Amino acid sequence: MGKQANLYSFPSVDTLATALRSYVISCQEAGIERHGVFKVGVSGGSLPKTLAQALLPPAKDESDKVKWESWEIFFADERAVPLTHEDSNYALLKKELLDKLPEGTQQPTVHTIDESVLDDTQELADRYEQTLVRSFASRDSVKLPIFDLLLLGCGPDGHTCSLFPGHELLREAEAWVSPIEDSPKPPPRRITLTLPVVTHSVRVAFVATGGGKKEIMKDIFEEGKGLPCALVNEATGERCSWFVDNPAVEGVSYPKRPFSL
């Protein structure tokens, strides 16, 4: 068996956030070295709040600096709602993180969905895929976009992005971005990165906190059960790192590692 996902557990969300910052900055530096920018995909849920806790404090020194001007931010999934709607992942990231960047900060590039086609999720997905094509290279020359980092959450059912357990979308092998009309979690109409895109990322980081996650964490790490988060673990191995607090992995027997870069 190949190397397995890293499971980093912390006594508090504060200590988790400090480690997450170090990890994101190391991915940032690798991305900038690789191609002059940092291409990162983010999901919604509780993740933007934890990201803000990790990334908004002032840098301690040059090596601790978040270089926002080099960031290209994409959404791992998005809801088919206006960008100002409370269900929008963009609106959530804007509220929790982007609006709180210190005054004078050079802003990151943020790739949002095209609001003019909200009533057609296939067209919404196709247009977002075209956004990826323009950023990552012409479609003919690149089989899949390769993100420097995907920052993802884990739902209580083991879903990530808008890839849900047992859903036919888990078998999508061609598209980079797919529509979903029947999300078991509201709102039902969304678009999402597909599983091959997620698993081709240079690095994948999951953030999961709170005792409410411990049962699904057992399922993901001990049983697998074909859950989307487990499928990402299996396909990415050591390229995948989980940042969790102790309550989220209480009783989980999977080996936890001390955090180090």
VOSERO-167298 format. One line per field, with one value per residue (C-alpha): residue in three letters; x, y, z; residue number from 1; chain. Coordinates in nm, 4 decimals, decimal comma. Example, Ala and Ser with C-alpha at 12.3 -4.5 7.8 and 13.67 -1.06 7.14 Angstrom:
! residues 2
code (ALA_SER);
xx (1,2300_1,3670);
yy (-0,4500_-0,1060);
zz (0,7800_0,7140);
pos (1_2);
unit (A_A);
***
This chain:
! residues 261
code (MET_GLY_LYS_GLN_ALA_ASN_LEU_TYR_SER_PHE_PRO_SER_VAL_ASP_THR_LEU_ALA_THR_ALA_LEU_ARG_SER_TYR_VAL_ILE_SER_CYS_GLN_GLU_ALA_GLY_ILE_GLU_ARG_HIS_GLY_VAL_PHE_LYS_VAL_GLY_VAL_SER_GLY_GLY_SER_LEU_PRO_LYS_THR_LEU_ALA_GLN_ALA_LEU_LEU_PRO_PRO_ALA_LYS_ASP_GLU_SER_ASP_LYS_VAL_LYS_TRP_GLU_SER_TRP_GLU_ILE_PHE_PHE_ALA_ASP_GLU_ARG_ALA_VAL_PRO_LEU_THR_HIS_GLU_ASP_SER_ASN_TYR_ALA_LEU_LEU_LYS_LYS_GLU_LEU_LEU_ASP_LYS_LEU_PRO_GLU_GLY_THR_GLN_GLN_PRO_THR_VAL_HIS_THR_ILE_ASP_GLU_SER_VAL_LEU_ASP_ASP_THR_GLN_GLU_LEU_ALA_ASP_ARG_TYR_GLU_GLN_THR_LEU_VAL_ARG_SER_PHE_ALA_SER_ARG_ASP_SER_VAL_LYS_LEU_PRO_ILE_PHE_ASP_LEU_LEU_LEU_LEU_GLY_CYS_GLY_PRO_ASP_GLY_HIS_THR_CYS_SER_LEU_PHE_PRO_GLY_HIS_GLU_LEU_LEU_ARG_GLU_ALA_GLU_ALA_TRP_VAL_SER_PRO_ILE_GLU_ASP_SER_PRO_LYS_PRO_PRO_PRO_ARG_ARG_ILE_THR_LEU_THR_LEU_PRO_VAL_VAL_THR_HIS_SER_VAL_ARG_VAL_ALA_PHE_VAL_ALA_THR_GLY_GLY_GLY_LYS_LYS_GLU_ILE_MET_LYS_ASP_ILE_PHE_GLU_GLU_GLY_LYS_GLY_LEU_PRO_CYS_ALA_LEU_VAL_ASN_GLU_ALA_THR_GLY_GLU_ARG_CYS_SER_TRP_PHE_VAL_ASP_ASN_PRO_ALA_VAL_GLU_GLY_VAL_SER_TYR_PRO_LYS_ARG_PRO_PHE_SER_LEU);
xx (0,0000_0,1238_0,1760_-0,1360_-0,2971_-0,1514_-0,3824_-0,2757_-0,4749_-0,4543_-0,5767_-0,7621_-0,8699_-0,6122_-0,3213_-0,4734_-0,4927_-0,1247_-0,0188_-0,2597_-0,1024_0,2464_0,1172_-0,0670_0,2371_0,4644_0,2178_0,2072_0,5866_0,6002_0,3306_0,5025_0,8314_0,6586_0,4683_0,4757_0,1286_-0,0527_-0,3594_-0,5858_-0,9385_-1,1561_-1,4887_-1,7473_-1,9021_-1,6944_-1,3686_-1,3550_-1,3795_-1,0893_-0,8916_-0,9437_-0,8165_-0,5088_-0,4274_-0,5356_-0,2867_0,0134_0,3236_0,5899_0,8636_0,9188_0,8852_0,5434_0,3991_0,0736_0,1381_-0,2226_-0,1247_0,0018_-0,3132_-0,5614_-0,8649_-1,1172_-1,4193_-1,4142_-1,7915_-2,0488_-2,4218_-2,6354_-2,7319_-2,6364_-2,2937_-2,4584_-2,6845_-2,6211_-2,5834_-2,3003_-1,9572_-1,8060_-2,0208_-1,9076_-1,5372_-1,5803_-1,7484_-1,5147_-1,1816_-1,1575_-1,3377_-1,1075_-0,7766_-0,5792_-0,6242_-0,3674_-0,3338_-0,2999_-0,6072_-0,5983_-0,7550_-1,0906_-1,2694_-1,6443_-1,9292_-2,1101_-2,4299_-2,5940_-2,6593_-2,7818_-3,0942_-2,8896_-2,6505_-2,4907_-2,4039_-2,2893_-2,0545_-1,9324_-1,8504_-1,6644_-1,4722_-1,3777_-1,2468_-1,0230_-0,9153_-0,8094_-0,6063_-0,4567_-0,3887_-0,5739_-0,7929_-0,6115_-0,2771_-0,3885_-0,5946_-0,6740_-0,6011_-0,3462_-0,4139_-0,1280_-0,3655_-0,7280_-0,8662_-1,1704_-1,4208_-1,5838_-1,9598_-2,1197_-2,2090_-1,8515_-1,9154_-1,6627_-1,7027_-2,0505_-1,9543_-2,1999_-2,1883_-2,3283_-2,3975_-2,3400_-2,1153_-1,8432_-1,8009_-1,7617_-1,4285_-1,4323_-1,5596_-1,3542_-1,6638_-2,0060_-2,3543_-2,5639_-2,9391_-3,0239_-2,7821_-2,9103_-2,8063_-2,9826_-2,9605_-2,9998_-2,8593_-2,4805_-2,1614_-1,8554_-1,5044_-1,5059_-1,3200_-1,0316_-0,9646_-0,9648_-0,7276_-0,4835_-0,4123_-0,0491_-0,1742_-0,5138_-0,5906_-0,9081_-1,0155_-1,2600_-1,3378_-1,5749_-1,7075_-1,9916_-1,7385_-1,6011_-1,8410_-1,7888_-1,4118_-1,4158_-1,6004_-1,3587_-1,0361_-1,1254_-1,3897_-1,3633_-1,7098_-1,6569_-1,7226_-1,6050_-1,3526_-1,2167_-1,1882_-0,9766_-0,7566_-0,7071_-0,6232_-0,3906_-0,2131_0,0553_-0,0370_-0,3450_-0,3337_-0,6135_-0,6117_-0,8489_-0,9035_-0,8941_-1,2740_-1,3189_-1,1025_-1,1869_-1,1869_-1,0399_-0,7678_-0,5960_-0,2416_-0,2109_0,1160_0,2838_0,2634_0,5783_0,6487);
yy (0,0000_0,3520_0,6259_0,7405_1,0757_1,2806_1,3265_1,6216_1,6680_1,9783_2,0594_2,3709_2,5516_2,8224_2,5791_2,4213_2,7642_2,8360_2,5075_2,5559_2,8948_2,7398_2,4689_2,7111_2,9403_2,6478_2,5556_2,9229_2,9411_2,6165_2,7451_3,0793_2,9002_2,6619_2,9141_3,2601_3,2387_3,0391_2,8602_2,7578_2,6188_2,6674_2,5295_2,6830_2,5735_2,6497_2,6567_3,0311_3,1227_2,8920_3,0242_3,3785_3,2769_3,1237_3,3847_3,7272_3,7744_3,9904_3,8065_3,7404_3,7674_3,7451_3,3655_3,3938_3,6316_3,5622_3,7001_3,7791_3,9541_3,6176_3,4215_3,3024_3,1788_2,9390_2,7720_2,3949_2,4164_2,6891_2,7199_2,8413_3,1603_3,5287_3,6221_3,8358_3,5499_3,4050_3,0550_3,1685_3,0302_3,3444_3,5646_3,3573_3,3843_3,7566_3,8141_3,5981_3,6652_3,8933_4,1908_4,1657_4,1902_4,4836_4,8158_4,8609_4,4849_4,4025_4,1875_3,8283_3,7357_3,5690_3,3601_3,3624_3,1962_3,3779_3,5105_3,5624_3,1856_3,0864_2,9261_2,6725_2,4730_2,2925_2,6259_2,7569_2,4570_2,4883_2,8546_2,7899_2,5121_2,7648_2,9916_2,7036_2,6368_2,9993_2,9892_2,6410_2,6127_2,5243_2,2195_2,0146_2,0371_1,9670_1,6645_1,8074_2,1347_2,0957_2,3215_2,4069_2,3508_2,2649_2,3664_2,1554_2,0776_1,7507_1,7219_1,5086_1,2569_1,2440_1,4720_1,7247_1,9992_1,9083_1,5439_1,3417_0,9752_0,7347_1,0107_0,9385_1,2474_1,0498_0,8532_1,1604_1,1186_1,3759_1,7103_1,9365_2,1068_1,9415_2,0617_1,8984_1,9565_1,7213_1,7997_1,6205_1,9306_2,2583_2,4472_2,1600_2,3373_2,3711_2,3197_2,1312_2,0319_1,6650_1,3950_1,3617_1,7364_1,7208_1,4238_1,5791_1,8776_1,9063_1,9232_1,8771_1,9999_1,9140_2,1087_1,9398_2,0525_1,9705_1,6571_1,6399_1,5098_1,2121_0,9465_1,0367_1,0643_0,7038_0,6012_0,7925_0,6767_0,3279_0,1990_0,4169_0,3066_0,4753_0,8130_1,1089_1,2211_0,8654_0,8466_1,1641_1,0148_0,6945_0,8705_1,1361_0,9518_1,1653_1,4659_1,4933_1,6438_1,6721_1,9537_1,8583_1,9360_1,6572_1,6357_1,5623_1,2494_1,1241_0,7443_0,7349_0,4702_0,5926_0,7108_1,0831_1,2561_1,5497_1,8433_1,9311_2,0699);
zz (0,0000_-0,0812_0,1710_0,3501_0,4190_0,7040_1,0007_1,2161_1,5360_1,7559_2,1074_1,9873_1,6719_1,7608_1,7410_1,4304_1,2624_1,3331_1,1710_0,8797_0,8103_0,7899_0,5595_0,3275_0,3088_0,2171_-0,0631_-0,1651_-0,1945_-0,3944_-0,6322_-0,6858_-0,7505_-0,9931_-1,2046_-1,0502_-0,8895_-0,6219_-0,7591_-0,4757_-0,4621_-0,1543_-0,0382_0,1943_0,5224_0,8312_0,6321_0,5466_0,9161_1,0061_0,7082_0,8324_1,1762_1,0107_0,7476_0,8770_1,1659_1,0694_0,9499_1,2124_0,9486_0,5724_0,5690_0,7390_0,4787_0,2937_-0,0559_-0,1451_-0,4674_-0,6016_-0,5106_-0,7720_-0,5810_-0,7330_-0,5741_-0,5292_-0,5467_-0,5659_-0,5283_-0,8218_-0,6402_-0,6830_-0,5456_-0,2766_-0,1570_0,1897_0,0362_-0,1952_-0,1092_-0,2601_-0,0329_0,2660_0,1766_0,1115_0,4479_0,6575_0,4849_0,1815_0,3387_0,6411_0,4559_0,5982_0,4205_0,1459_0,0854_-0,2823_-0,3485_-0,4708_-0,8045_-0,7306_-0,9946_-0,9341_-1,1243_-1,4066_-1,2478_-1,5879_-1,6280_-1,2815_-1,4276_-1,6288_-1,4085_-1,7060_-1,8664_-1,5264_-1,4928_-1,8529_-1,8091_-1,4843_-1,6584_-1,9289_-1,6508_-1,5416_-1,9005_-1,9439_-1,6237_-1,6411_-2,0193_-2,3318_-2,2859_-2,5528_-2,3828_-2,0275_-1,9345_-1,5914_-1,4128_-1,1356_-0,8384_-0,6032_-0,3121_-0,2515_0,0882_0,1626_0,4334_0,5269_0,5720_0,8440_0,5700_0,4368_0,1383_0,0149_-0,2474_-0,3763_-0,4213_-0,2146_-0,1019_-0,3587_-0,6127_-0,9825_-1,0048_-0,8235_-1,1477_-1,3728_-1,5528_-1,8363_-1,7094_-1,4847_-1,3427_-1,3223_-1,2346_-0,9644_-0,9482_-0,6623_-0,3818_-0,0692_0,1220_0,0308_-0,1925_-0,4421_-0,7510_-0,7543_-0,9518_-0,8280_-0,9231_-1,0205_-0,8294_-1,0832_-1,0568_-0,6762_-0,6675_-0,9184_-0,6952_-0,5845_-0,2263_-0,0633_0,2886_0,4765_0,7836_1,0225_1,3751_1,6579_1,8233_1,5712_1,3173_1,5141_1,3807_1,0162_1,0765_1,2010_0,8844_0,6578_0,8218_0,9423_0,7009_0,3912_0,2763_-0,0608_0,1018_-0,1085_0,1558_0,1782_-0,2017_-0,1948_0,0798_-0,1179_-0,4453_-0,3028_-0,0184_0,1438_-0,0754_0,1459_0,4959_0,7498_1,0044_1,2841_1,6495_1,9072_1,9563_1,5820_1,6023_1,9505_1,9313_1,5782_1,5683_1,2480_1,3369_1,4000_1,3189_1,4844_1,2442_1,0552_0,7084);
pos (1_2_3_4_5_6_7_8_9_10_11_12_13_14_15_16_17_18_19_20_21_22_23_24_25_26_27_28_29_30_31_32_33_34_35_36_37_38_39_40_41_42_43_44_45_46_47_48_49_50_51_52_53_54_55_56_57_58_59_60_61_62_63_64_65_66_67_68_69_70_71_72_73_74_75_76_77_78_79_80_81_82_83_84_85_86_87_88_89_90_91_92_93_94_95_96_97_98_99_100_101_102_103_104_105_106_107_108_109_110_111_112_113_114_115_116_117_118_119_120_121_122_123_124_125_126_127_128_129_130_131_132_133_134_135_136_137_138_139_140_141_142_143_144_145_146_147_148_149_150_151_152_153_154_155_156_157_158_159_160_161_162_163_164_165_166_167_168_169_170_171_172_173_174_175_176_177_178_179_180_181_182_183_184_185_186_187_188_189_190_191_192_193_194_195_196_197_198_199_200_201_202_203_204_205_206_207_208_209_210_211_212_213_214_215_216_217_218_219_220_221_222_223_224_225_226_227_228_229_230_231_232_233_234_235_236_237_238_239_240_241_242_243_244_245_246_247_248_249_250_251_252_253_254_255_256_257_258_259_260_261);
unit (A_A_A_A_A_A_A_A_A_A_A_A_A_A_A_A_A_A_A_A_A_A_A_A_A_A_A_A_A_A_A_A_A_A_A_A_A_A_A_A_A_A_A_A_A_A_A_A_A_A_A_A_A_A_A_A_A_A_A_A_A_A_A_A_A_A_A_A_A_A_A_A_A_A_A_A_A_A_A_A_A_A_A_A_A_A_A_A_A_A_A_A_A_A_A_A_A_A_A_A_A_A_A_A_A_A_A_A_A_A_A_A_A_A_A_A_A_A_A_A_A_A_A_A_A_A_A_A_A_A_A_A_A_A_A_A_A_A_A_A_A_A_A_A_A_A_A_A_A_A_A_A_A_A_A_A_A_A_A_A_A_A_A_A_A_A_A_A_A_A_A_A_A_A_A_A_A_A_A_A_A_A_A_A_A_A_A_A_A_A_A_A_A_A_A_A_A_A_A_A_A_A_A_A_A_A_A_A_A_A_A_A_A_A_A_A_A_A_A_A_A_A_A_A_A_A_A_A_A_A_A_A_A_A_A_A_A_A_A_A_A_A_A_A_A_A_A_A_A_A_A_A_A_A_A_A_A_A_A_A_A);
***
